[in-house]
Amino acid sequence: MLRRALILLAFAVAPALHAQLTIDTIMRGQGLTGWSPRDVRWAADGQHVYFRWKQYTDPVEKDYDTYVVGRDGKGLRKLTEDEAKDAPPSSGDFTRDRKRTVFIDQGDVYLYDSAAGKRRALTSTNETESHPRFTRDEQHVAFVRGNNLYVLSLIDASLVQRTNILGPNDKSPLWDEKEKSDSQSWIEGEEKKLIDVVARRSAKKEKDEKERKEEKPVKPLKLKAKQTVVDLQLTADEQYVIVFIGNEEEKERKANVPNYVTESAYTEEIPSRTKVGDASAATRVGSISMKDGEVKWLTHEIKSPPPQQKETTSRTEKVENTKTTGATKETKATKAEERDIRADELTWSEDGSKAVLALRSEDNKDWWIVAFDPVTAKTRVLATEHDPAWVRWPFRASFGFLPDDSTVWYLSEASGWMHLYTVPFAGGTPKQITSGKWEVDAVDVANDRSAIYLTTSEQSLYERHVYRMRWSGGLQREERLTSATGDHDAVASPDETMLADVHSYTNKPPELYLQPIGGEPLQITTSPAPEFAQYAWKDVPIVTFKARDGAEVPARLYEPANWNGGPAVIFVHGAGYLQNVHRWWSNYFREYMFHHFLNEHGYLVLDVDYRASAGHGRDWRTAIYRHMGGVDLDDHVDAAKWLVATHKVDAKRIGIYGGSYGGFITLMAMFTTPDVFAAGAALRPVTDWAHYNNGYTSAILNTPQKDPEAYRQSSPIYFADGLKGALLICHGVVDTNVHFQDTVRLTQRLIELRKENWDVAMYPVEDHSFVEPTSWADEYKRIYRLFERTLK
């Protein structure tokens, strides 16, 4: 407790970094703020904590080092390379007693034994292995190599191939039979009738092949062109292998990214992705019998509701209707159709006797958690959720079995907020376990299966804390385990008495703490450079303002000292579904520091959790359905008006900037509300949603061929003629997320519209997230010069 108090005091009384911040200093990034501890895990005996960490002096390219510290917080040290190899792995498949782990390292399978504190290679091949798992007896390890499942004995190292899956061009001498035409079959039959030696030799060949097939009865599964094995899971009784097959459609086309600055000095291409709405086949799930190789493919009885026919409405009516209801007007249904379903994940009970699978509709309106029977490959619905906009599937593990192996837990937005539910595996009515206007962010089952741990925003929408619910034939009342304001990402010790917790606050980067449950946390790491503590970083206040529809919109307000009116800048966070108004260290820490720089130069800054930001419930999330750049942009316009009305901001001197989704909103602001914002900096922006990826975009806007109006009203390129103020566009040339092509196409559009008050800066070696400090510094100096030129 005393150590923590001294740290807080150091932040309060340390002298200023210098008279003023510089952009070069800020854009050192982790060279100033430090690198956050990651991959935190306990040793099996609970006596040590291992984690990966870098020093602020380490260059960007350097790999993370492995560190260890004692349970009592003493003995922190960096492991040597040899020692790090024998540290407990951060992921893998564990035995039930958690003492052994199988995992992949550089394409080979390794076994880690916590008693020996050593790892050993189980494979050493030029091929790539994946998905290692212990068999039920824990004396064998199953893994995937190529397209097949292999089982390796830990007793005698014998290796057995358990499946016979052939690639499109592979041949099986026993089973490959060339398909004959009717003409060829007739001629062959006549030949056997006419020529005795042909008939005798053919009969002998058929007899030999039949005997060999009886000796090796596993019939091959032949993959089609553009099919690959994604995963293979051996059932606990080893009678079946569950196969997940990925498909690429024949007509699918990927938009590759040209890379101009290369080691070869030639222009090279980086493989990238398809565009939204392009043909994309779902993963196929099947059950392969180990007895004869027969495959049964997953079947379900899920039907779509009858299709709805949209009424013809004007663009204005559609936009208004979307904002209020999240859907277009619809008429009566006609006929139900077979549902296009995607399979996402398969989870087994601890005893291996039960399996549940996540299914999601191709149109993103429904998900189901189903019981899966390996014998028949049939499914049975346990829980489902429908959303007329699009369903939210949680970011982390979203379902699993409780300790009784008969109850399934899952996360759902059915109440309007993400909460914990349970349902009997045998079937029954789901039960809501947590409730309230807050969200469950993550669920973890304790190693000894005596409890579950929840990370939630129950205390405050602006904080995340860890709670524990004991299991005793049912889940007991939750108890809060963390107390410090901010964010907590904690891992419980094997004996469930301590937490290894990565905690951060608004003006304090993430650090590792060790905390006895019920006791005080002890800080283990100090990540920032020493000069970071010499600046009085703000505990930025959270404010709210009323939007035009009455909603209370949260924001972080950066107000300069002795503020008495002047210019303002509104920052738009990216990532689409992300929360940035909170009391923990921001993902946008460079922007957090840049806002201090702007304060020092006389700008008030507002950072808004606009509609569609995370952490505020289902209605907030889906408010942008079919119209991105609609109500989310309204929130920023209303924020600008609020600043003018309440904080003496000059209405003619307001700027806006942001990256990715924030860059998109900046473009929409400059093109569709040009009288509100005098200047904008759009960084790596989406300019046309029809050119973005399928997974994110089709959920919110459907697909362009089915809902072109949603794309036209949501894409800045259609509104570029509205530009009046000064616009800066910055984009990495090797951006594999939002392609540089987005900026190139908008550039041509602006040229054709004869617009003049805009500039483009390109960054030849940068992807979507910049890496080089020089690139960051150049970009933000340009942003600052834009605001100085237009808002001062």
N, C-alpha and C positions, 0 to 999 in steps of 0.2 A: 504493500500500500504506500509506503514512504517513497519507494523508487518511482511509482507511478505519479505521485504528487510532485516529485522533483522534475520529472519530464514535462508535466503540464506547466510548471513554473518556468522552465527553460524557454518554452514557447512564448510565455507571457512577457518576459523581461529581456530577451535577447536583443541586441542592437540590430538595426536595419541592415539588410544585405548590402546595399549601397544607397546613395541618395535616391536613385530611381532604378527600377528594373530595366533590363534591356531584352529585346526579343531574342538575341543570340543566347543569353543566359537561360531564358525560359525554354527555348527550343532544344536545349541539351536533353530535355526529356528525362529519362531515367538516369542520365548522368548527373542530374540535380536531385530528382525525387527518389531515386533508388529503384531497385527491382524488387517486386513483391515476392515473398515466399510462396512456393507452390508445391503441389504433390505431397502434402503433409500426410504422414502415416505413422502409426505406432509399431514398434517391434511386437512380436507375438506375446512376449512375456510382459509387455507394458512398462518396461524399465527405461526405454529410450524412444525418442521421437526423431524420425528422419524427414528431411524435406529438401527441396531443390531451391537454390538461391544464387543470385549474382551480386557482386559489389557494384556500387555506383561508378567505380573506375573501370569496370569491364566494358569492352566495346560491344556494340549491338550484335556482331557476328558470333561472339563467344557463347558456347553452350553453358547451360546452367550447371553449377557444381552441386554435389550432394553434401549435405551437412547432417550432423547428429548432435543431439543434446540429451542430457539425462532427464529423467522424470522429475527430478528436483530442480531443474533449470540450470544445472551446473554442467561444465565440461563441453560447452559449445565449440565445435571445431569442424573444419572442412575435411572431408575424407579424401584420401589419395585416389587416383584412378582405379587402382586395384581394389582398394577398400570399397569404393562406390559400386563396383561390380557385384560385390557380395552384400550390399545393403538390401533390405527387404524391397521387393518391387512395388511400384505404386499402383499397379493394376494387374489383373490376371484372374485365374480361377483358383479358389481356395478349397482345401479339404474342410470337412465339417468342423474339425477342431482348430482350424485357421493356422495350423502349424506348417503346412506346406502349400506352395503356390506354383502353378505352371503359368508361364508367360512367354511372350515373343520378344526377342531382341535381335534386331537386324535380320529378320526373316527366319530365324531358327527358334526351336522350342527349348526352353530352359525350365529346370525344376529348382525352386528355392526351398531349402530346408532350414527352418528357423532354429531348430535345436543345434544344428552344426554351424549356423550362421554363414552358410555357403550356398552357392548356386552351382549347378552343373548342366552342361549342354546335353540335351536328349537327342537333338539332331544337329547335323553339320553338313548341309547340302548347298548346292548352287540354286536349288529351287527355293521358292518362298513358302514357308508354312504359316498357318494362321489359325485362329479360334481354338487354342488348346483347352481341353476340359478333362477333369478327372472322370473316370467311369464310376459307377455306383460303388464298386468294391474299393475304389481309391488305390488300386494296385496297377492300374493302367491309365494311359493318357490318350485320348482321342484328339486328332487334329486334322486340319484340312491341308492337303498338298495338291496343287493343280486343281483338278475338278473332283477329287475323291477324298473320302474319309479313311484315315489310317488309325490303327490302334497299336500303341507301343506298350509292351510290358515293362514295368519298373522292376520286375524280379529278374528276368533273364534277357531283357532288351530285344526280345523277338518282336517283329513288326508285321502286322497283318493289314492288307488292304481290304476294307469292309464294303466298299461300293464299287460299282463298275460303270462309271459315268464317262462317256466318250465325248470328246469335242466334235464339232461339225465335220472335221476332216479325218478324225481317228477311225480306225477299223478294228473290229474284233473278229478274229478268224473263226471263232465258234458261232457267232451270232449274226454277223453281217451277211445278209442275203440280198443280193441285188434284185430289185423289183423288176419283174418281167412284164412286157406287154402281152396282150391276149394272143397276138400272133406268135410271139416267141415261145409262150407256154405251149401252144398247140403243136408247133414244130418239134419242141423237145419231147412231148408226149409221143408223137408219131415215131421219133427216132428210137425211143426205147422199145416200141412195139416191133419195129422192123429189124433192128440190129441187136442180136442176142448179147454180144459182148458189152455193148453200151448199157443194156439193161442190168447185167450182172454187176458191172463195176459201179453203176449208180446206186444199186441196192446196197452194196458193201460200203460205199461212202456214206450213205444215209444212216446205216447201222452204226458205223464208227462215230459219226458226229452225235448221234443220239446218246451213245455211251459216255462220250466226253462231256456232254451237257449235263448228264445225270451226275457225273463226278464233280462238275463245277456248275451248279445250277443257277447262279446269279445272272439273270438276264440283264444286259446293259441298258442304261438309260442314255439315249443318243440326244445330245444337245443340237439345237438348230442354229443356223447362222445368227451371229450377234447375240447368242445366249452365253451366260457365264454363271458359274456357281458362286453365290454370294456367301452361303454358310451351310454347314452340315452339322446336325445335332443328333448324337446317338441317344436313344431312349434308355432309361435306367435299366430295363430288362434286356437291353441290347437286341431286341427283336426288330426294331425299326430305326431308320435314319430319316430325320426330317430334313428335307432339302429346300433351300431357298434359291431360286433361279432368277437372275436379273436379265432383263430383255432390253434390247435397243431396236426401235422400229426401223424398217428399211428406209423410210422416207425422212428419218430424223437427220437434222443437219446441225452441226456444232459451229459456233462462231469463234474461231481461233483468234488469238491476240498476237499481232506482230511485235517482236522485240528487236529494237534497233541497236542497242548498246550491248554487245555480246563479246564473249571471249574469242570467238572465231572471227569477229569483225564483219560477219555476214548477218543479214536480217534473218532471224529465226522466228518460228511460230510457237506460241504457248498454247497447248490444248485447253479449251475452255468449256463452254456450256451451250445448250440450246436456248432458244428464245421462248417466251411464254406462249403456250398454245400449240407448240410444235408437237408432232407425234411422240408419245412417250408411253411405253408399255409398263404395266405394273409388274412387281416381283411375283413370281409364281411359287406357291408352296405345295409340297407334296410329301407323302410318306412312303418310303421305300422299304419293302419287306426284305429282311435279311435272309429269309428262307429261300426265296426264289427271284428276288429282284423286281417283283411287280410293283408298280407305282400307282398309288391312289392320290389324285389331286384334290386339294382342298375344295370343299363344296360348302355353300351356305344357302340359306333360304331368304336372304335379305332382298326385299323388293323395294324399288323406288316408289315414292308416292306418285300418283298420276301427274303427268307433266302439266305445268301451268303455262298458259298462253298469255304473253305480255300484251297489254293494251297499248295501242299507239298513243304516245303522249308527246307533248312538246319537250324540248330540251330543258326549259325552265321548270316545267312540272316534274320531270324526272329528277332533276337536281333537288328540288324542294322535298319531294317525296322521299328521296334517299336519305336526306338529312334527318327527317323526322321518324321514319319507320325502318330504315335500313333495307328497303326492298322496293321494287317497282310495283305498280298496280298489276294485279293479276286477275284472270277470269277463272271460271270453273274448270276443274280437271277433266281429262278424258279417260286415258287408259294407263294403268301402271306398267312399268318396264323393268327388265332385269337390271340390277344395280352394278355399276362399274366400281369394284372395290380394290383397295390396295392393302396389302398386309405389311405391317410395320415391325413387329417385334414379338418374340415368343419367350415366355418366362415359365420356369418349372417350379413346382413346390419343392421344399427341402428334401422330402422323401422320394422325389422323382416320379410320383404316381400321377400327378396332375399337371396340366399345361394350360396356360391362358395366352391368348394371342390378341394383338391389337389390330383392328381393321378400320380403315378410313375410306370414305367415299371419294371418288375421283373429283366430284364437284365441291369437296371441302365442307359440305353442309352437315355431315354426320360422322360420328365415330362409334365403334362398338368394342367392348371387351368380351371375348367369346372363350368358352371352354373348347379345347381342341382335343380330339380323340385320334391318337396316332394309328389305331387299328383301321379306322374307317375314313380318316381324314375329314370327318364331318365336324361342324362347329355348332355350338349352342350359345345363344346370346345371354350374357350375364348382366351387362349394363350398357346403356347407350345414351348418346346426347345428340340433340339436333339444334342447329342454330341457323336461322334464316339468312344470316350474313355468312359467317364462316366459323367453324368450330376451332377452339384453341386446344392444341395438343401440348401439354407441358414440356418445358425445355429439358428437364432432367428426367430421370426414371420416374414414370408416371403411374405405375401399377406393380403389384406383386402380391405375394402371399404373406399373411400374418403367421405368427409362430405355431398356430394350430394346424397349419397346412390344409385347412378346410375353408378358410375365409380369405377372400381377395380384397385388398385395399386398392383404391385408385383415387386420382384427383379429377375433379370436375367443376365446371363453371355453371352447373345447373341452377344454383341459387342466385346467379349473377356475379358471384365472386368465386375464385378458385379455392375449393375446400376439399377436405378428406372425407371419403365415403368408403363403406365396406359393403360386401355382398357375399352370401354363402356360395361356395363353388357349386353346391348341389342345385342352386337356383333359389330365388326368392326376391323380396323387395330390398333394394339398396337402402342403406342407412347412412344419413349424414352425421359425421362425427364432430366436425368443427363447423362453426357458423359465425357470421358477422360481416360487417363491411370492411374486410381485410382479406389477405390472401395467404394461402400455404404455398411456399416457394419450393420446398424440397422435403422429401420423406426418406429416412434411412432406418432400416431394421437393425437393431443392436446385434453384435457378433454372437452373443449368447442367446439371442432371440427372446430376451426377457422384457424388451421395451422397443418402442420406436421413437426416433428423434425427428422433430419437425422444425423447419426454419420458416418463420412466418412474419407478417407485418401486423400482428395482433396488437402490439404495444402502441404502434403508430405507423401510418402509411409511409412515413419517412425513415423508418428504422426496420432492421431485420434481426430477430432474436431466435435463439435455439430453445426449444421446449422438449420435454420428455414425457411420453405416456407409457406407463407401466402396463405389462400384459399379464393378466391373471385370469385366463378363461375369457377375457374381454379386455378392451382398452379402458384404462382408468383415467381419472382427471389429469390434465396436463399440468406440468410444473415447469416454470421458466428457469433456465440454467444460466443465462447470460444477463448482465445488468448494464454494462457500459453502453452509452448511447452510440448508435452507428450501425455498422453491418458486422455480422458474425458468420464465418464459414468454419464450423467446428467439427472435429472428429473425436469421438469418445474413445477412451482407453479400453483395452480388452476387459478390464475388471469393472468398467462403467463408473469409475470414481473420479476421473479427470477428463478435461477437455484440452485438446490442442487446437487453438482457435486463432484464425487469421482475422484480425479485427482492424477496422479503420474508422475514421471520423472525417467530417467535412474538410478539415485542414490538416489531417494527419494521415499519411499514406499507410497502406496495410502493413501490419507487423504480426509476427507470431507471438502468441501468449500461451503460457501453460497455466491452467486454472483448476484447482481442486473443485469438484462440484460442490457448491455451497460456500466456496472460499473466494479469496481475492486473486485476480489474474497477475501473473508475473511476466513482464515483457522480456522476450528472448532476443529478438532481432532489432537492429536499428539500421534502416536501409538508406535514408537520404544522405547526400553529401553534407558535411558539417555546416556549410553556408546556408543550407535550406532553413535551418533553425534560426538564422539571423534575420529573417524577414517575418513581419507580422502578418502571416496569411490569415485571411478573414474567416471567421465562423459565419458564413454568409446567411443572413436571415431568410426564412421562407415566408413568402407573402401569398395572398390570394387576391384575385380580382374577378369581378362579375362579367361574364361573357354576355353577348346579346340575347342568348336564349336562357339566361338566368343561371347557368352553370358557374360554380366557383372553380376557377382555374388556378392551380398552384404554380408558383414561380420562385426563383432565387433572385434577390435584388442586390446588385453590387452598386453601392452609392459612394461617390467620391467624398473625401473629407471636405467639410465646409461647402457642401453642394447648395447652390442657389440658382439652379436652372441652367439649361444649355442643351447640347446634343446628347442623343442616346443611341445605343446599339442593342438590338434584340438578337440573341443567339438561338439557333434552332438545332437541337440535338439530332443526331442521325439514328440509324439502325431501325427506323420505323417503330418497332415495338420495343422500346427501352425507356427506363425511368432515369431522369437526370436531376429531378428536384427531390433531394433526400439529404440525410445527415451522415453520409459516408463519402469516402474518397471517390471522386468521379472517374468514370472511364475516360472522360474528357478533361484530364488533369492539365494538359497543356492549355486548353481553353480557359480552365479555371484560373491559371496563372496569367494568361493573356488578358483576362478581364481585370485583374489587378493593375496591369500595365495601362489599360484603357482608362481605369479610374484615375491613375496618376496623371494622365494627360487630359483630364476634364470630361470624360464620357461616363454617363450612367449606363449600366448594363443590366438587362433583364434576360433570364434564362427560363424558358417556359416549358412545363409539362403539358403540352397541348393535347387535344383529343387524339386518341390512338396511342398515347404513351402508356407504358406498362405500369402495373401496380395500382390501378384505379378501378378495376372491375370490368365486367363484360361490356356494359353500355358504352363506357369510355373507349374501350378497345375497338369496338365495331362501328363507331360513329362515322368512320371514313368509308364504309362499304359503298362501292361503286363510284365514289368520288373522292379520290385523294387530291388534296389541294382545295377542298371545300370547307368543311367546318374546322379542320385543323388550321387552315390558313386564316379563317375568321378569328380564331383564338389569338393569333399574332397581331392581326389588325386591331382587335379589341384591346390587346395589351398595349399597343402604341397609343391608342386613344386614352387609356387609363393613365399612362405615364404623363400625357399632356395635361390631363385633368387634375392629377394628384401630386405630381412631382416636378412641376415647372419645366417640363421638357418642351423644347421648341418643336412644334409640329412639322416644321419644314426641314428639320435637321435630325431625322431618324434613319439609321441604317439597319441592315439585317444581314446576317451571314450564317452559314452552316455547311456541313459536309454530308455527302451521300443523300439520305432522305432530307437532311437539313439543306443541302444544296438544291434539291428539287423544290422545297418550299420557298427558298429564296428566289428561284426563277419564277415560280407562280406569283409570288408577291410583287416582283418587279414588272411582270407582264400583265397581271390582272388587277392589281391595286397600285398603279404607278404614282398616284397622288399621295399615298401614305408613306412610302419609303423613298428617300432621295438617293440612296445608294445600296448596293447589295453585292456580296461576294459569295458566289456559288461554287463550292468545292466538290470535286468528283460527283457532279449531279446527274441524276436520272433526268433525261430530257424527253424521253418517249417510253412509256411503260410497256409498249408492245415489244421493246427490245430488251427487257429485263428477263430474269429467270422465271421458271414456271412455278416452283414451289411457293415462293412468296407472293408473286403477283396474281396468280390465278385465284388464290384464296380471297383476295380483296376486290379484284375487278372482274372475276370470272375469266374467260379467255377472249381475246380480241375478235375471233371469228364468230363468237356467240353473243358478245356484248360490246360491239365496237363503240357505242356511245359512251360507255364507262371509260374507255381508253382515251377517247377524244376529249372528254371534259376533264381528264386527269393529267394530261401530258402537256408540259410547258411549250413544246415545239409548235403546238397549234395556236398559241396565244402570243408568240414572239412579237407580233406587230404592235403590242401594247407597251413596249419598252419606252420609257421616257428618261428615267434616272440613269446614273452611272452604274455599269455592271462589270464585274470582274469574274471570270471563270477560270478555275485552277483544276488541273486534272493530271493524274499519273498516266503515262503512255502505256504502261504494261499492267493496267488495272484489269484483273480477271473477274471482277465482280460487276461493277458498273463500267462497261467498256468505254475506252477513250472515243470510240466511234460515236457515242452519245453526244459528246462535245463537238466532234467534227461535223456531224449532221446539223446541229444547232448553229454552228458557225456559218455553214453555207446558207442556212435559212436567214440568218441576220444579214448576211451580205446581200441576198436577193431582196430583202425588205429595205435595203439601203439604210440600215441603222448604223450609227456612227459612235455612240457613246458607250462602247464596250471594249473589253480587252480579254485576251486568253493567255494564260501561262501554262506551259506543259512541262512535265517533269519526267524525263526520258527513262529513269531507272526505277520509278516508283509504281508500286501496285496500289490497291485501294487504300490500304493503311500505309502511310509513308514510314520509312525507316531511317533515312539519312537525316541527321540534324541540320545539314546545310539546306536540304529541301524544305524541311519544316520552317526554318528561319526565313528563307526566301519567300515562301508562301505568305507567312504572316506579316512580313515587312510590306508586301504588296497590299494586303488587306488594310494595314494601318495607313499606308499612304493614300489608299482610296478614301478612307474616312476623313483623313486630314484635308484632302483636296475638296471633298464635297460637303462635309458636315460642319466644318469649322468656319 
